[in-house]
Amino acid sequence: MRRFILAGIAIVSLLIGLPGPSALPAAQAEGPRIDSISVGFEGAFKVGHWTPIQIACTGGGEAQPVTVEVLTPDTDGVRTAFTDNQAPPLELAPGKTAKVLRYFKPGQVSGDVEVRLRKGTAVVASRRFSPGQFPAALPADQRLIVTIGPSIGVDQAIGQGSMSQRSTCPRLTTADQLPDQWHGYEGVNILVLPTSDPKLLDALSRGQVEAIRQWVRMGGRIVLCVGQRGETVLGEKGVWRDFAPGRFAGVAPVRSAATLETFSGSAEPLVTRRAGEPLTMARLAETQGKIELAETAADGLRPIIVRRAFGFGMVVLVTFDLDAPPFATWEGTHRITGKILERLLNPTGHSAAERTVSGQVIHEGYSDLVGQLRTAMDEFPGVTLVAFSWVAVLALFYIALIGPGDYFALRRLLGRMEWTWFTFPLMVLAFAAIAIVLNQRLKANSVRLNTVEIVDFDMADGTVRGTAWAHVYSPKTVAYDFDAVRGWPAETVKGGGQLLSWQGLPGTGLGGMSGQAIAATFPESYTLAATTGPSTRMAGVPISVSASKCLLGRWWADAGIKPTTQLRATADGLLAGEVINPLPIDLDDVVVLYENWAYRLDRTDGKLARGQTTDIALEHPYNLEWRLMKRRVKDTNDVRSPWDPASRDIPRIVEMMMFHGAAGASSYTELDHSYQGYVDMSDHLTAGRAILCGRCQTAALRLTIDGKEIDNSAQRNWTFIRLTFSVEPYSRKTPASGSPEPGTAAGGR
């Protein structure tokens, strides 16, 4: 019977010109196919962060260029198509497999990933990878510590410390797994880079090296271990010379390991000579930053661990090869590594294990400071949220009226039960009209916009970084196009690029990215540019009626201003020198922070006009922790104001986000600051830097909706400015004129 059917198909195919059964498989094999995906770093990646994804594709029957598109649900469950219009098309040869690297932002820990190949506007191949076919995303507050190359004991260090429950530590052994765009590292907390093995480092492309450098400049943290190959790594022609906290001065032998043994706390001695070869270390001259550990030698102080600010990130340089003998087999190596990582993750020494989540925090539905900011920003001018109690009362009144009320009126009073055919629909229509009127009166009839941004200037190297949170309220169900444009003149910020994407809510609360997946309310996907450039766009983003969409913008540029402020430390550990506002805008609420001191600029009423100068030594230093915690003395007792997780005070929330660590971290707020902790620059204050903080009226990044800017009456904006200055360390040769007398800071609060 089967033979008769096949013969019949063949005859019909010949008659109408269709391919026969033998030709069907060949025809189906003509198109390209998507073979596999590799997400993150050895399968480790975090929800709510930009993530690298490597896609393997095989060409079909003919060579053709295709564009690659990655789709996944965002934090609201709406499918997002990530496109890279700047990347050249992927050339697929017949039967050949090619790999391509792209970037996307997962919005749900259990979300699927779909890959599409397009030729023009036509989809020539598509494949959806369900959860389980690739590793699940890590929570947004999980610590991701990535090692590139040989191990320096990160796994052991994390496993034996307080960081073990919230840390994942993948180790990469090949260069092709590394991103070539800085935002591919956005979910990484710390990057560990040993340098004794030249194979992996030499295999890095220029784009991969620049991606790491830019990521650190944007707020990343890196641990660099450099010993024997110091000249190649940190010398004048070294690839990583920009990270050096000083000038490389050669390689020197180590005769005593007492300093390292004491620092590690290990009872096992460290062998300083093996097979006749002495242990060597990289030497630095003109050291910058904070020397965490050093040894004294005949030629002076030799730094061992140095912490140095680089842009808005942090570099920790270890002047030994912790991945090479004798460290590779020494029991104390992972102890040293653990102390370095703990210092980077908890710069103030407040461990996350100390945090106890209060009932109020649980009630509020978030456990991260970003969640509190998000809740505060969802209050829009002209939009009144109806309290649940009102809804409940109206619902009960409605039920009572159409039930027992209607029955009592018609049966007992009028004796006309048949009239219920008229009274019931009239009451339904009346309550519907009341709901419509209330909605029109309480809800705005036009788009509303709230924007909060932090703009950072690194005056040492002229880098500018911006972080902007935008909440858009829609009065009706509409799909919008979003873009971001610079609001400041080109002479202030120039060049650079930006990224615009959705903003997620960490945690398992309602709407949280680690909670139960939200079903898609819109069948169509919207597009999001997954590449950096002078402008980025989100096209066709749907927002439901009387709802809001949360967006996040990150941008960077070169500062068109020259550093003019020269600050120095005094013998008392205070600050001296002149502070100048180099920006072409006036600043309000100005305060200068250094170490644990805060200078409020009382002499200028907290204001600095454009180009204005003030002598910082004439200002009274206050205790920074007291300021951040709003401490006060009451009845001779030191009383601190408790943090209110329900507060909607946006300037107060942003202040805490900018210096969460300096305020005691989660031991004070009972909230994490892990999701977007790169805005916290507390550790810069103890790395030889001073930070001027202020506010201005002009938005640095403006959001356009459907190509138009929102009217000022329909939006609110908060712009916070931070300028970071290098501080010359104290030296007996440094003039002390203008410095406060010893003891003036002791009681400053």
Secondary structure, 3 states (H helix, E strand, C coil): CHHHHHHHHHHHHHHHCCCCCCCHHHHHCCCCEEEEEEECECCECECCCCEEEEEEEEECCCCEEEEEEEEEECCCCCEEEEECCCCCCEEECECCEEEEEEEECCCCCCCCEEEEEEECCEEEEEEEECCCCCCCCECCCCEEEEEECCCCCHHHHHHCCCCHHHEECCEECCHHHCCCCHHHHCCCCEEEEECCCHHHHHHCCHHHHHHHHHHHHCCCEEEEECCCCHHHHHCCCCCCHHHCCCEEEEEEEECCCHHHHHHHCCCCCCCCEECCEEEEEEEEECCCCEEEEEEEECCEEEEEEEEEEECCEEEEEECCCCCCCCHHHCCCHHHHHHHHHHHHHCCCCCCHHHCCCCHHHHHHCCCEHHHHHHHHHCCCCCCCCCCHHHHHHHHHHHHHHHHHHHHHHHHHHHCCHHHHHHHHHHHHHHHHHHHHHHHHHHCCCCCEEEEEEEEEEECCCCEEEEEEEEEEEECCCEEEEEEEEECCCCCCEEEEEEEEEECCCCCCCCCCCCCCCCCCCCCCCEEEECCCECCCEEEEEEECCCEEEEEEEEEEEEECCCCCCEEEECCCCCEEEEEECCCCCCEEEEEEEECCEEECCHHHCCCECCCCEEEHHHCCEEEHHHHHHCCEEECCEEECCCCCCCCCCHHHHHHHHHCCHHHCCHHHHCCECCCCHHHCCHHHHHCCEEEEEEEECCCCEEEEECCEECCHHHEEEEEEEEEEEEEECCCCCCCCCCCCCCCCCCCCC
